[in-house]
Amino acid sequence: MTWHVIHTKPRQETRAVENLARQGFRCYLPTFKAERVRRGQIYICIEPLFPRYLFIYSDNALNWNAIRSTKGVQAPVSFGGEIAKVGDELINALQKVENNLKAGEPDKLFNQGEKVQITTGPFSGLEAIYQMSDGESRALVLLEFLGKPTQAKFDIMHLKKTS
């Protein structure tokens, strides 16, 4: 028995896990908490640590066609015709990391001092520096205006990270 890596269809990791579990497979989908914006509100959600990938515990004599045809599954990950295998040590390490991530604060949308870009309105395209959250849907940013740094408040939906 060993762990194998499965590639899922976009945003269907949970669906793949549910359908594989229904077939009797032991699956592992590492996740973490993250802040996201939906309908102008910040909420905390659980997201996959590796989007579009999960792990399945099984022997090598599997019916891979049945797994490939499972809803949510794209295909097993393979290299040179060999299905990818992962050791128990890696899975144990991932579970420890996952437990630490879930126990801590969620992954923030923006961190203090991070560069952001304003996406709409008269300041569209300007870069600013994220200062802090101001309520549930607004953010306080520092932007260069008329040659001097100025604090301004923007709807958090109108900001995006810059690289």
PEMO-V469807 format. One line per field, one symbol per residue. phi: phi as a letter, one per 40 degrees, with the letter a starting at -180 (. if undefined). Layout:
BEGIN
phi->???
END
This chain:
BEGIN
phi->.acbcbcbcdfbcccccccccccgccbbbcbacacabafgbcbbbbbccbdgbabbbacccccccccdcccgccaccbbggcccbbcdcccccccccccccccccccccbbdgccbbcbagccdgccabcbacbgcbbbcbbbcbfgbcbcabbccccbacbc
END
